[in-house]
Amino acid sequence: MTDFVRGLRLWFAPQRIREEGETPDYRFSLANERTFLAWIRTALALVGGGFAVDQFLPGLRWGVRVGMALALLAAGALCALRAVNHWVRCERAMRRDEDLPVSRFPTLLSLAVGLVAGAMVVVVLLGWSG
Amino acid sequence: MAGGPGGARGPAVVRDPGLQPERTRLAWRRTTLSATVGAVLAAKQAVHDDVTAAGLMGAGLSLLVWLVFLGVSHRRMVALGTARPRPMTPRGAVLAAACTVALAAFGAGVVL
C-alpha cells in the first residue's frame, strides 16, 4: 500500500521521478509511453462504447441501458487511471533497474469483455433484443 | 506536420533506426483521434433531441476537454521532434488520463 501511495505522489511531483536511479535509454521510455497511450485508447474506446450504448440502443429497457452504459464508462475511467499508475511504476522500475511490474489488470479486463460478448451472443440467439 | 513541428534536425544528428520518436508521435496522433471521437460522441449526447442551455453547456464542456487533450498531445509531439526526446512528464500523463476520466464522468452525468 505504501508503494501505491508513493506512486501516487509521483503522479503530481514529476521531478521526484528523476531523483531515483538513473535515466534509462530514451527508447525504453518511449516504448513505455506508447504502451500508456495504447491503454488510454482502450479507455477512450470503453468510454465511447458507454456513450454509444446510451445513444444508439434506445429500444433497451432503461435499467439495462443505463447499467450497461455506466459499467462501460466506469471501466473506461478505471482503465485510464490504471494506465497512469502502470506507466509510473514501469518508469520507476526501469530507473531502478528492477523487473517490470506484473499486473492482473489485462486478464480482468479481457475476462470482463469476454463475458459481456458472451452475454450478448446469448441475448441475440434467444431473441431478447426485441 | 511531416517530420514533426520541431524538426530542426541537422543532417549530422544520428537518427534512431527504429524510428522510436516517430512511432511515439503517431501513437499520440492515434490517441488524439480516439479522443476526438469520444468528445464528438459526448457533444452529441449533450445536444440530444432539443438544444437547451444545459445541452449547450455540456457540448462546451466536452469541447474544452478535447482542447485540453489536444494541447497536451501537441506539446508532447513538439517535444518528440528532437533526436533524443526526454521521457514524458507525469503531468502530461495525468492530464491525458484526466481528460478520459472527465469524459466518462460527463457521460455518467448525462446518462443518469
gemmi code that builds the backbone of each chain (N, CA, C; Angstrom):
import gemmi

chains = {
    "A": [
        ("MET", (0.830, -1.201, 0.000), (0.000, 0.000, 0.000), (0.866, 1.254, 0.000)),
        ("THR", (1.963, 1.221, 0.798), (2.840, 2.395, 0.831), (3.442, 2.622, -0.550)),
        ("ASP", (3.680, 1.534, -1.246), (4.235, 1.658, -2.592), (3.241, 2.377, -3.497)),
        ("PHE", (1.961, 2.057, -3.299), (0.921, 2.707, -4.103), (0.873, 4.198, -3.810)),
        ("VAL", (0.963, 4.541, -2.509), (0.911, 5.956, -2.126), (2.110, 6.695, -2.700)),
        ("ARG", (3.268, 6.037, -2.639), (4.465, 6.676, -3.187), (4.313, 6.892, -4.692)),
        ("GLY", (3.707, 5.873, -5.355), (3.455, 6.029, -6.789), (2.503, 7.174, -7.061)),
        ("LEU", (1.495, 7.309, -6.198), (0.501, 8.370, -6.372), (1.165, 9.728, -6.225)),
        ("ARG", (2.125, 9.833, -5.288), (2.805, 11.110, -5.089), (3.616, 11.463, -6.333)),
        ("LEU", (4.136, 10.431, -6.992), (4.928, 10.674, -8.202), (4.084, 11.276, -9.317)),
        ("TRP", (2.777, 10.964, -9.297), (1.908, 11.494, -10.345), (2.009, 13.006, -10.405)),
        ("PHE", (2.039, 13.627, -9.214), (1.909, 15.076, -9.156), (3.234, 15.771, -8.893)),
        ("ALA", (4.293, 15.011, -8.675), (5.596, 15.634, -8.441), (6.595, 15.046, -9.434)),
        ("PRO", (6.509, 15.504, -10.676), (7.299, 14.869, -11.731), (8.795, 14.873, -11.466)),
        ("GLN", (9.271, 15.911, -10.789), (10.719, 15.984, -10.631), (11.229, 14.864, -9.741)),
        ("ARG", (10.340, 14.309, -8.879), (10.794, 13.264, -7.957), (11.229, 12.010, -8.687)),
        ("ILE", (10.608, 11.776, -9.872), (10.952, 10.537, -10.572), (12.407, 10.574, -11.020)),
        ("ARG", (12.946, 11.781, -11.195), (14.328, 11.888, -11.647), (15.311, 11.696, -10.503)),
        ("GLU", (14.768, 11.699, -9.260), (15.681, 11.527, -8.124), (16.063, 10.070, -7.946)),
        ("GLU", (15.285, 9.179, -8.537), (15.528, 7.759, -8.293), (16.309, 7.153, -9.442)),
        ("GLY", (17.287, 6.342, -9.101), (18.007, 5.579, -10.108), (18.613, 6.450, -11.180)),
        ("GLU", (18.837, 5.862, -12.354), (19.389, 6.644, -13.454), (18.454, 6.616, -14.647)),
        ("THR", (18.625, 7.610, -15.515), (17.753, 7.721, -16.678), (17.992, 6.544, -17.616)),
        ("PRO", (16.927, 5.796, -17.963), (17.106, 4.672, -18.889), (17.273, 5.172, -20.325)),
        ("ASP", (17.636, 4.262, -21.201), (17.704, 4.566, -22.630), (16.370, 5.194, -23.058)),
        ("TYR", (16.431, 6.300, -23.794), (15.196, 7.017, -24.112), (14.228, 6.148, -24.896)),
        ("ARG", (14.755, 5.143, -25.610), (13.849, 4.297, -26.393), (12.933, 3.484, -25.480)),
        ("PHE", (13.467, 3.062, -24.324), (12.629, 2.303, -23.389), (11.519, 3.189, -22.840)),
        ("SER", (11.893, 4.446, -22.540), (10.869, 5.376, -22.032), (9.789, 5.599, -23.081)),
        ("LEU", (10.214, 5.717, -24.351), (9.228, 5.951, -25.410), (8.324, 4.737, -25.582)),
        ("ALA", (8.901, 3.528, -25.468), (8.071, 2.323, -25.577), (7.049, 2.286, -24.445)),
        ("ASN", (7.508, 2.670, -23.254), (6.601, 2.725, -22.109), (5.476, 3.732, -22.370)),
        ("GLU", (5.846, 4.857, -22.968), (4.857, 5.894, -23.281), (3.826, 5.377, -24.282)),
        ("ARG", (4.301, 4.609, -25.292), (3.348, 4.094, -26.282), (2.396, 3.088, -25.655)),
        ("THR", (2.915, 2.277, -24.710), (2.024, 1.354, -24.007), (0.966, 2.124, -23.241)),
        ("PHE", (1.424, 3.199, -22.580), (0.473, 4.054, -21.851), (-0.601, 4.583, -22.792)),
        ("LEU", (-0.165, 5.053, -23.975), (-1.128, 5.618, -24.930), (-2.098, 4.551, -25.427)),
        ("ALA", (-1.593, 3.317, -25.606), (-2.494, 2.250, -26.047), (-3.564, 1.997, -24.989)),
        ("TRP", (-3.178, 2.068, -23.709), (-4.185, 1.886, -22.649), (-5.158, 3.037, -22.631)),
        ("ILE", (-4.660, 4.254, -22.898), (-5.568, 5.410, -22.930), (-6.572, 5.235, -24.066)),
        ("ARG", (-6.102, 4.716, -25.211), (-7.038, 4.481, -26.320), (-8.074, 3.438, -25.934)),
        ("THR", (-7.626, 2.379, -25.225), (-8.581, 1.376, -24.753), (-9.626, 2.022, -23.859)),
        ("ALA", (-9.138, 2.896, -22.957), (-10.063, 3.570, -22.051), (-11.045, 4.437, -22.834)),
        ("LEU", (-10.517, 5.168, -23.833), (-11.390, 6.033, -24.637), (-12.415, 5.197, -25.399)),
        ("ALA", (-11.986, 4.016, -25.883), (-12.921, 3.153, -26.603), (-14.029, 2.677, -25.665)),
        ("LEU", (-13.678, 2.336, -24.424), (-14.696, 1.903, -23.463), (-15.677, 3.039, -23.170)),
        ("VAL", (-15.118, 4.253, -22.976), (-15.985, 5.406, -22.717), (-16.892, 5.661, -23.917)),
        ("GLY", (-16.305, 5.592, -25.127), (-17.111, 5.768, -26.338), (-18.196, 4.713, -26.436)),
        ("GLY", (-17.863, 3.464, -26.039), (-18.863, 2.399, -26.034), (-20.008, 2.720, -25.093)),
        ("GLY", (-19.649, 3.308, -23.939), (-20.685, 3.700, -22.992), (-21.641, 4.716, -23.594)),
        ("PHE", (-21.075, 5.728, -24.269), (-21.915, 6.728, -24.944), (-22.767, 6.067, -26.019)),
        ("ALA", (-22.151, 5.150, -26.784), (-22.860, 4.524, -27.898), (-24.035, 3.698, -27.396)),
        ("VAL", (-23.828, 2.946, -26.308), (-24.924, 2.143, -25.751), (-26.091, 3.043, -25.393)),
        ("ASP", (-25.771, 4.174, -24.763), (-26.847, 5.057, -24.324), (-27.557, 5.711, -25.507)),
        ("GLN", (-26.800, 6.020, -26.560), (-27.392, 6.777, -27.670), (-28.075, 5.908, -28.710)),
        ("PHE", (-27.461, 4.755, -28.992), (-27.897, 4.006, -30.163), (-28.726, 2.778, -29.828)),
        ("LEU", (-28.990, 2.532, -28.551), (-29.833, 1.403, -28.184), (-31.043, 1.881, -27.387)),
        ("PRO", (-31.859, 2.739, -27.982), (-32.999, 3.272, -27.214), (-34.070, 2.213, -26.968)),
        ("GLY", (-33.988, 1.061, -27.679), (-35.010, 0.027, -27.513), (-34.869, -0.750, -26.226)),
        ("LEU", (-33.674, -0.693, -25.618), (-33.464, -1.447, -24.384), (-34.249, -0.822, -23.239)),
        ("ARG", (-34.528, -1.661, -22.233), (-35.173, -1.109, -21.041), (-34.230, -0.142, -20.357)),
        ("TRP", (-34.811, 0.852, -19.634), (-33.996, 1.921, -19.053), (-32.910, 1.348, -18.132)),
        ("GLY", (-33.288, 0.389, -17.279), (-32.319, -0.146, -16.319), (-31.153, -0.817, -17.007)),
        ("VAL", (-31.446, -1.652, -18.011), (-30.388, -2.375, -18.716), (-29.455, -1.399, -19.428)),
        ("ARG", (-30.080, -0.428, -20.111), (-29.292, 0.528, -20.896), (-28.370, 1.341, -19.984)),
        ("VAL", (-28.946, 1.908, -18.926), (-28.146, 2.741, -18.026), (-27.082, 1.904, -17.318)),
        ("GLY", (-27.470, 0.672, -16.933), (-26.490, -0.182, -16.259), (-25.307, -0.485, -17.150)),
        ("MET", (-25.595, -0.862, -18.409), (-24.500, -1.176, -19.335), (-23.644, 0.051, -19.602)),
        ("ALA", (-24.292, 1.199, -19.831), (-23.545, 2.421, -20.122), (-22.648, 2.793, -18.947)),
        ("LEU", (-23.199, 2.720, -17.735), (-22.408, 3.087, -16.563), (-21.245, 2.120, -16.367)),
        ("ALA", (-21.494, 0.819, -16.603), (-20.418, -0.155, -16.435), (-19.277, 0.147, -17.411)),
        ("LEU", (-19.634, 0.442, -18.671), (-18.596, 0.744, -19.659), (-17.843, 2.020, -19.294)),
        ("LEU", (-18.583, 3.063, -18.862), (-17.932, 4.324, -18.502), (-17.007, 4.129, -17.309)),
        ("ALA", (-17.468, 3.347, -16.320), (-16.633, 3.114, -15.145), (-15.383, 2.331, -15.530)),
        ("ALA", (-15.547, 1.332, -16.411), (-14.386, 0.558, -16.857), (-13.395, 1.467, -17.577)),
        ("GLY", (-13.903, 2.405, -18.385), (-13.016, 3.329, -19.087), (-12.239, 4.204, -18.130)),
        ("ALA", (-12.930, 4.763, -17.132), (-12.253, 5.627, -16.159), (-11.191, 4.841, -15.403)),
        ("LEU", (-11.558, 3.632, -14.977), (-10.616, 2.777, -14.246), (-9.385, 2.486, -15.094)),
        ("CYS", (-9.640, 2.192, -16.364), (-8.563, 1.852, -17.290), (-7.596, 3.033, -17.446)),
        ("ALA", (-8.143, 4.256, -17.522), (-7.282, 5.433, -17.688), (-6.424, 5.657, -16.446)),
        ("LEU", (-7.055, 5.555, -15.271), (-6.289, 5.767, -14.036), (-5.211, 4.716, -13.881)),
        ("ARG", (-5.582, 3.498, -14.190), (-4.623, 2.411, -14.072), (-3.478, 2.579, -15.079)),
        ("ALA", (-3.768, 3.179, -16.233), (-2.723, 3.399, -17.231), (-1.639, 4.319, -16.667)),
        ("VAL", (-2.061, 5.390, -15.976), (-1.076, 6.305, -15.393), (-0.250, 5.578, -14.341)),
        ("ASN", (-0.951, 4.831, -13.483), (-0.256, 4.146, -12.400), (0.765, 3.154, -12.953)),
        ("HIS", (0.359, 2.403, -13.953), (1.261, 1.404, -14.511), (2.451, 2.072, -15.205)),
        ("TRP", (2.178, 3.194, -15.868), (3.266, 3.909, -16.539), (4.305, 4.387, -15.515)),
        ("VAL", (3.812, 4.970, -14.413), (4.735, 5.449, -13.375), (5.535, 4.287, -12.803)),
        ("ARG", (4.860, 3.171, -12.544), (5.568, 2.029, -11.942), (6.630, 1.485, -12.886)),
        ("CYS", (6.285, 1.389, -14.191), (7.258, 0.888, -15.165), (8.443, 1.832, -15.258)),
        ("GLU", (8.147, 3.136, -15.319), (9.219, 4.117, -15.443), (10.170, 4.012, -14.246)),
        ("ARG", (9.592, 3.869, -13.059), (10.423, 3.788, -11.854), (11.235, 2.501, -11.838)),
        ("ALA", (10.594, 1.399, -12.254), (11.319, 0.130, -12.272), (12.502, 0.203, -13.244)),
        ("MET", (12.290, 0.883, -14.383), (13.396, 0.986, -15.342), (14.523, 1.835, -14.770)),
        ("ARG", (14.169, 2.899, -14.065), (15.205, 3.753, -13.479), (16.002, 3.014, -12.422)),
        ("ARG", (15.300, 2.149, -11.665), (15.996, 1.424, -10.598), (16.615, 0.137, -11.096)),
        ("ASP", (16.408, -0.151, -12.398), (16.945, -1.375, -12.985), (16.342, -2.618, -12.322)),
        ("GLU", (15.052, -2.537, -12.014), (14.356, -3.692, -11.436), (13.550, -4.384, -12.527)),
        ("ASP", (12.896, -5.512, -12.142), (11.971, -6.154, -13.080), (10.759, -5.253, -13.275)),
        ("LEU", (10.169, -5.327, -14.463), (8.959, -4.538, -14.701), (7.814, -5.107, -13.868)),
        ("PRO", (6.910, -4.242, -13.390), (5.801, -4.732, -12.574), (4.866, -5.620, -13.386)),
        ("VAL", (4.350, -6.656, -12.738), (3.353, -7.504, -13.398), (1.987, -7.008, -12.967)),
        ("SER", (0.982, -7.371, -13.741), (-0.342, -6.831, -13.444), (-1.420, -7.825, -13.815)),
        ("ARG", (-2.463, -7.859, -12.978), (-3.607, -8.726, -13.233), (-4.636, -8.019, -14.110)),
        ("PHE", (-4.457, -6.733, -14.290), (-5.497, -5.927, -14.928), (-5.863, -6.387, -16.345)),
        ("PRO", (-4.871, -6.677, -17.230), (-5.257, -7.120, -18.582), (-6.144, -8.351, -18.562)),
        ("THR", (-5.840, -9.320, -17.666), (-6.668, -10.525, -17.567), (-8.085, -10.171, -17.149)),
        ("LEU", (-8.187, -9.320, -16.111), (-9.519, -8.946, -15.623), (-10.322, -8.263, -16.712)),
        ("LEU", (-9.664, -7.323, -17.415), (-10.383, -6.576, -18.449), (-10.830, -7.499, -19.577)),
        ("SER", (-9.930, -8.409, -20.003), (-10.313, -9.278, -21.119), (-11.403, -10.249, -20.682)),
        ("LEU", (-11.352, -10.722, -19.425), (-12.435, -11.587, -18.940), (-13.765, -10.841, -18.954)),
        ("ALA", (-13.733, -9.586, -18.502), (-14.972, -8.803, -18.471), (-15.513, -8.612, -19.878)),
        ("VAL", (-14.617, -8.247, -20.819), (-15.069, -8.043, -22.201), (-15.617, -9.348, -22.773)),
        ("GLY", (-14.941, -10.470, -22.490), (-15.401, -11.765, -22.984), (-16.756, -12.126, -22.422)),
        ("LEU", (-16.950, -11.856, -21.130), (-18.244, -12.155, -20.502), (-19.365, -11.364, -21.163)),
        ("VAL", (-19.098, -10.057, -21.363), (-20.130, -9.212, -21.975), (-20.442, -9.704, -23.387)),
        ("ALA", (-19.382, -10.047, -24.148), (-19.606, -10.522, -25.510), (-20.415, -11.815, -25.503)),
        ("GLY", (-20.082, -12.736, -24.586), (-20.829, -13.986, -24.488), (-22.284, -13.732, -24.152)),
        ("ALA", (-22.503, -12.822, -23.216), (-23.880, -12.487, -22.830), (-24.642, -11.929, -24.024)),
        ("MET", (-23.975, -11.105, -24.818), (-24.652, -10.528, -25.985), (-25.017, -11.604, -26.990)),
        ("VAL", (-24.109, -12.595, -27.179), (-24.416, -13.699, -28.100), (-25.675, -14.421, -27.639)),
        ("VAL", (-25.753, -14.696, -26.333), (-26.918, -15.395, -25.794), (-28.183, -14.560, -26.016)),
        ("VAL", (-28.072, -13.257, -25.733), (-29.231, -12.369, -25.892), (-29.724, -12.385, -27.339)),
        ("VAL", (-28.779, -12.294, -28.297), (-29.178, -12.265, -29.706), (-29.774, -13.612, -30.113)),
        ("LEU", (-29.163, -14.721, -29.666), (-29.645, -16.047, -30.047), (-31.055, -16.283, -29.529)),
        ("LEU", (-31.317, -15.845, -28.296), (-32.636, -16.088, -27.725), (-33.646, -15.045, -28.150)),
        ("GLY", (-33.184, -14.052, -28.927), (-34.115, -13.078, -29.474), (-34.693, -12.134, -28.443)),
        ("TRP", (-33.913, -11.846, -27.368), (-34.413, -10.925, -26.349), (-34.203, -9.471, -26.747)),
        ("SER", (-33.469, -9.270, -27.833), (-33.102, -7.892, -28.146), (-34.274, -7.153, -28.782)),
        ("GLY", (-35.398, -7.799, -28.905), (-36.577, -7.140, -29.441), (-36.553, -7.179, -30.942)),
    ],
    "B": [
        ("MET", (2.312, 18.243, -40.950), (3.364, 18.298, -39.937), (4.354, 17.166, -40.148)),
        ("ALA", (4.593, 16.806, -41.384), (5.506, 15.702, -41.652), (6.897, 16.045, -41.142)),
        ("GLY", (7.501, 15.081, -40.460), (8.817, 15.319, -39.917), (8.762, 16.006, -38.568)),
        ("GLY", (7.585, 16.386, -38.143), (7.449, 16.944, -36.807), (7.598, 18.441, -36.816)),
        ("PRO", (6.845, 19.086, -35.943), (6.900, 20.537, -35.898), (8.239, 21.046, -35.380)),
        ("GLY", (8.915, 20.259, -34.571), (10.194, 20.710, -34.046), (11.345, 20.127, -34.837)),
        ("GLY", (11.103, 19.832, -36.083), (12.071, 19.066, -36.864), (13.220, 19.904, -37.393)),
        ("ALA", (13.928, 20.596, -36.512), (15.072, 21.386, -36.939), (16.337, 20.551, -36.804)),
        ("ARG", (16.259, 19.317, -37.188), (17.390, 18.420, -37.016), (18.440, 18.663, -38.086)),
        ("GLY", (19.672, 18.728, -37.657), (20.754, 18.835, -38.635), (20.993, 17.484, -39.254)),
        ("PRO", (21.592, 17.454, -40.420), (21.846, 16.178, -41.066), (22.891, 15.346, -40.316)),
        ("ALA", (23.660, 16.004, -39.425), (24.708, 15.283, -38.721), (24.145, 14.444, -37.577)),
        ("VAL", (22.910, 14.774, -37.108), (22.335, 14.053, -35.974), (22.009, 12.619, -36.407)),
        ("VAL", (22.489, 11.657, -35.633), (22.221, 10.266, -35.961), (20.798, 9.939, -35.563)),
        ("ARG", (20.036, 9.453, -36.526), (18.651, 9.118, -36.233), (18.558, 7.707, -35.698)),
        ("ASP", (17.566, 7.513, -34.837), (17.301, 6.188, -34.318), (16.763, 5.324, -35.460)),
        ("PRO", (17.436, 4.205, -35.798), (16.940, 3.394, -36.919), (15.587, 2.756, -36.626)),
        ("GLY", (15.227, 2.652, -35.347), (13.919, 2.076, -35.014), (12.794, 3.084, -35.078)),
        ("LEU", (13.132, 4.352, -35.378), (12.121, 5.416, -35.519), (11.229, 5.527, -34.282)),
        ("GLN", (11.827, 5.359, -33.118), (11.007, 5.385, -31.907), (10.269, 6.711, -31.714)),
        ("PRO", (10.925, 7.873, -31.880), (10.166, 9.119, -31.686), (9.008, 9.238, -32.665)),
        ("GLU", (9.217, 8.819, -33.917), (8.136, 8.909, -34.899), (6.984, 8.002, -34.506)),
        ("ARG", (7.325, 6.788, -34.065), (6.260, 5.863, -33.681), (5.473, 6.412, -32.499)),
        ("THR", (6.207, 7.010, -31.572), (5.519, 7.567, -30.411), (4.624, 8.730, -30.818)),
        ("ARG", (5.139, 9.543, -31.784), (4.322, 10.666, -32.241), (3.043, 10.162, -32.902)),
        ("LEU", (3.175, 9.104, -33.698), (1.976, 8.549, -34.336), (1.012, 7.976, -33.300)),
        ("ALA", (1.576, 7.394, -32.231), (0.704, 6.870, -31.175), (-0.083, 8.008, -30.547)),
        ("TRP", (0.586, 9.158, -30.347), (-0.135, 10.320, -29.812), (-1.223, 10.750, -30.780)),
        ("ARG", (-0.911, 10.700, -32.079), (-1.915, 11.133, -33.052), (-3.124, 10.200, -33.035)),
        ("ARG", (-2.872, 8.891, -32.992), (-3.982, 7.929, -32.905), (-4.833, 8.206, -31.676)),
        ("THR", (-4.135, 8.449, -30.564), (-4.872, 8.673, -29.323), (-5.688, 9.947, -29.416)),
        ("THR", (-5.127, 10.987, -30.071), (-5.887, 12.223, -30.245), (-7.136, 11.969, -31.068)),
        ("LEU", (-7.010, 11.145, -32.106), (-8.185, 10.799, -32.919), (-9.245, 10.099, -32.070)),
        ("SER", (-8.803, 9.145, -31.236), (-9.758, 8.464, -30.357), (-10.440, 9.457, -29.441)),
        ("ALA", (-9.648, 10.399, -28.913), (-10.226, 11.403, -28.012), (-11.236, 12.263, -28.772)),
        ("THR", (-10.937, 12.537, -30.045), (-11.870, 13.327, -30.848), (-13.203, 12.601, -30.987)),
        ("VAL", (-13.120, 11.293, -31.295), (-14.356, 10.517, -31.425), (-15.134, 10.552, -30.118)),
        ("GLY", (-14.413, 10.344, -28.996), (-15.077, 10.374, -27.694), (-15.741, 11.707, -27.430)),
        ("ALA", (-15.024, 12.798, -27.743), (-15.577, 14.131, -27.467), (-16.786, 14.407, -28.356)),
        ("VAL", (-16.727, 13.947, -29.623), (-17.873, 14.165, -30.524), (-19.096, 13.408, -30.021)),
        ("LEU", (-18.884, 12.153, -29.581), (-19.999, 11.378, -29.026), (-20.577, 12.079, -27.806)),
        ("ALA", (-19.668, 12.624, -26.970), (-20.133, 13.309, -25.763), (-20.946, 14.538, -26.133)),
        ("ALA", (-20.450, 15.297, -27.128), (-21.170, 16.520, -27.517), (-22.535, 16.165, -28.100)),
        ("LYS", (-22.573, 15.083, -28.896), (-23.842, 14.645, -29.493), (-24.815, 14.230, -28.397)),
        ("GLN", (-24.262, 13.567, -27.376), (-25.084, 13.161, -26.238), (-25.703, 14.368, -25.556)),
        ("ALA", (-24.903, 15.438, -25.451), (-25.358, 16.617, -24.707), (-26.498, 17.321, -25.443)),
        ("VAL", (-26.335, 17.508, -26.752), (-27.413, 18.159, -27.514), (-28.205, 17.085, -28.228)),
        ("HIS", (-28.921, 16.309, -27.425), (-29.537, 15.088, -27.922), (-30.709, 15.382, -28.844)),
        ("ASP", (-31.821, 15.750, -28.244), (-33.031, 15.956, -29.041), (-33.217, 17.433, -29.366)),
        ("ASP", (-33.303, 18.212, -28.296), (-33.519, 19.642, -28.497), (-32.345, 20.405, -27.884)),
        ("VAL", (-32.101, 21.555, -28.454), (-30.984, 22.363, -27.980), (-31.436, 23.177, -26.773)),
        ("THR", (-30.842, 22.878, -25.632), (-31.149, 23.625, -24.416), (-29.866, 24.261, -23.893)),
        ("ALA", (-30.038, 25.125, -22.893), (-28.850, 25.780, -22.308), (-27.934, 24.736, -21.682)),
        ("ALA", (-28.544, 23.773, -20.957), (-27.736, 22.737, -20.315), (-27.004, 21.902, -21.370)),
        ("GLY", (-27.720, 21.607, -22.470), (-27.113, 20.820, -23.533), (-25.922, 21.542, -24.144)),
        ("LEU", (-26.114, 22.846, -24.377), (-25.014, 23.619, -24.961), (-23.829, 23.687, -24.017)),
        ("MET", (-24.103, 23.784, -22.707), (-23.013, 23.816, -21.742), (-22.260, 22.479, -21.755)),
        ("GLY", (-23.033, 21.375, -21.855), (-22.386, 20.067, -21.932), (-21.501, 19.954, -23.148)),
        ("ALA", (-22.018, 20.422, -24.301), (-21.212, 20.369, -25.523), (-19.954, 21.216, -25.365)),
        ("GLY", (-20.111, 22.402, -24.720), (-18.947, 23.248, -24.486), (-17.915, 22.576, -23.598)),
        ("LEU", (-18.415, 21.849, -22.574), (-17.503, 21.146, -21.673), (-16.708, 20.086, -22.416)),
        ("SER", (-17.403, 19.318, -23.276), (-16.671, 18.267, -23.986), (-15.684, 18.886, -24.970)),
        ("LEU", (-16.041, 20.050, -25.537), (-15.092, 20.750, -26.408), (-13.862, 21.169, -25.607)),
        ("LEU", (-14.096, 21.629, -24.371), (-12.988, 22.048, -23.511), (-12.056, 20.866, -23.215)),
        ("VAL", (-12.674, 19.719, -22.870), (-11.869, 18.524, -22.582), (-11.037, 18.158, -23.803)),
        ("TRP", (-11.671, 18.237, -24.962), (-10.963, 17.894, -26.194), (-9.797, 18.853, -26.423)),
        ("LEU", (-10.026, 20.140, -26.167), (-8.955, 21.131, -26.367), (-7.787, 20.870, -25.428)),
        ("VAL", (-8.098, 20.506, -24.165), (-7.018, 20.197, -23.213), (-6.198, 19.022, -23.738)),
        ("PHE", (-6.895, 17.984, -24.202), (-6.173, 16.817, -24.707), (-5.321, 17.197, -25.912)),
        ("LEU", (-5.905, 18.023, -26.786), (-5.172, 18.462, -27.974), (-3.906, 19.206, -27.565)),
        ("GLY", (-4.030, 20.067, -26.553), (-2.868, 20.820, -26.090), (-1.785, 19.908, -25.553)),
        ("VAL", (-2.184, 18.946, -24.706), (-1.210, 18.017, -24.129), (-0.484, 17.265, -25.241)),
        ("SER", (-1.273, 16.725, -26.184), (-0.653, 15.888, -27.210), (0.197, 16.747, -28.147)),
        ("HIS", (-0.227, 17.995, -28.403), (0.587, 18.838, -29.279), (1.929, 19.161, -28.633)),
        ("ARG", (1.890, 19.501, -27.352), (3.151, 19.799, -26.666), (4.086, 18.603, -26.688)),
        ("ARG", (3.488, 17.420, -26.460), (4.331, 16.221, -26.437), (4.898, 15.938, -27.827)),
        ("MET", (4.082, 16.151, -28.860), (4.555, 15.870, -30.223), (5.679, 16.827, -30.603)),
        ("VAL", (5.579, 18.079, -30.141), (6.665, 19.025, -30.391), (7.928, 18.567, -29.659)),
        ("ALA", (7.747, 18.114, -28.407), (8.896, 17.673, -27.619), (9.551, 16.450, -28.245)),
        ("LEU", (8.765, 15.656, -28.975), (9.316, 14.440, -29.590), (10.078, 14.762, -30.865)),
        ("GLY", (10.100, 16.026, -31.262), (10.769, 16.380, -32.509), (12.284, 16.360, -32.426)),
        ("THR", (12.827, 16.210, -31.225), (14.286, 16.182, -31.105), (14.796, 14.772, -31.312)),
        ("ALA", (16.109, 14.662, -31.503), (16.678, 13.347, -31.794), (16.611, 12.433, -30.580)),
        ("ARG", (16.816, 13.003, -29.392), (16.775, 12.195, -28.171), (15.777, 12.792, -27.198)),
        ("PRO", (14.504, 12.489, -27.396), (13.488, 13.131, -26.560), (13.599, 12.683, -25.109)),
        ("ARG", (13.225, 13.605, -24.215), (13.154, 13.257, -22.804), (11.899, 12.443, -22.575)),
        ("PRO", (11.855, 11.685, -21.469), (10.624, 10.931, -21.179), (9.445, 11.868, -20.947)),
        ("MET", (8.247, 11.320, -21.168), (7.029, 12.096, -20.936), (6.961, 12.494, -19.464)),
        ("THR", (6.445, 13.695, -19.192), (6.306, 14.106, -17.798), (5.051, 13.475, -17.203)),
        ("PRO", (5.094, 13.130, -15.925), (3.886, 12.590, -15.286), (2.703, 13.540, -15.400)),
        ("ARG", (2.992, 14.864, -15.467), (1.900, 15.824, -15.598), (1.120, 15.583, -16.891)),
        ("GLY", (1.855, 15.346, -17.991), (1.176, 15.072, -19.247), (0.344, 13.812, -19.162)),
        ("ALA", (0.915, 12.776, -18.525), (0.192, 11.513, -18.398), (-1.079, 11.704, -17.587)),
        ("VAL", (-0.957, 12.446, -16.483), (-2.123, 12.654, -15.626), (-3.182, 13.457, -16.367)),
        ("LEU", (-2.748, 14.471, -17.124), (-3.720, 15.290, -17.855), (-4.452, 14.451, -18.904)),
        ("ALA", (-3.710, 13.622, -19.645), (-4.338, 12.797, -20.678), (-5.359, 11.853, -20.053)),
        ("ALA", (-4.974, 11.228, -18.922), (-5.907, 10.323, -18.257), (-7.081, 11.090, -17.681)),
        ("ALA", (-6.804, 12.304, -17.168), (-7.878, 13.101, -16.571), (-8.930, 13.449, -17.620)),
        ("CYS", (-8.490, 13.712, -18.858), (-9.455, 14.001, -19.923), (-10.378, 12.803, -20.136)),
        ("THR", (-9.783, 11.591, -20.155), (-10.596, 10.395, -20.341), (-11.595, 10.239, -19.202)),
        ("VAL", (-11.099, 10.431, -17.975), (-11.984, 10.284, -16.812), (-13.074, 11.356, -16.852)),
        ("ALA", (-12.704, 12.570, -17.295), (-13.701, 13.640, -17.363), (-14.801, 13.281, -18.359)),
        ("LEU", (-14.413, 12.721, -19.503), (-15.434, 12.300, -20.478), (-16.345, 11.244, -19.871)),
        ("ALA", (-15.741, 10.281, -19.131), (-16.534, 9.214, -18.518), (-17.489, 9.791, -17.482)),
        ("ALA", (-16.986, 10.715, -16.655), (-17.826, 11.320, -15.617), (-18.957, 12.113, -16.255)),
        ("PHE", (-18.612, 12.831, -17.309), (-19.598, 13.598, -18.052), (-20.694, 12.675, -18.593)),
        ("GLY", (-20.251, 11.533, -19.176), (-21.208, 10.560, -19.701), (-22.115, 10.036, -18.612)),
        ("ALA", (-21.524, 9.712, -17.445), (-22.331, 9.200, -16.346), (-23.365, 10.238, -15.925)),
        ("GLY", (-22.949, 11.509, -15.908), (-23.880, 12.567, -15.532), (-25.037, 12.684, -16.503)),
        ("VAL", (-24.743, 12.523, -17.800), (-25.799, 12.653, -18.795), (-26.729, 11.442, -18.762)),
        ("VAL", (-26.143, 10.253, -18.591), (-26.938, 9.024, -18.640), (-27.937, 8.986, -17.495)),
        ("LEU", (-27.508, 9.417, -16.317), (-28.395, 9.318, -15.140), (-29.497, 10.367, -15.154)),
    ],
}
model = gemmi.Model(1)
for chain_id, residues in chains.items():
    chain = gemmi.Chain(chain_id)
    for i, (resn, *xyz) in enumerate(residues, 1):
        res = gemmi.Residue()
        res.name, res.seqid = resn, gemmi.SeqId(i, " ")
        for name, pos in zip(("N", "CA", "C"), xyz):
            atom = gemmi.Atom()
            atom.name, atom.element = name, gemmi.Element(name[0])
            atom.pos, atom.b_iso = gemmi.Position(*pos), 0.0
            res.add_atom(atom)
        chain.add_residue(res)
    model.add_chain(chain)
structure = gemmi.Structure()
structure.add_model(model)
structure.setup_entities()
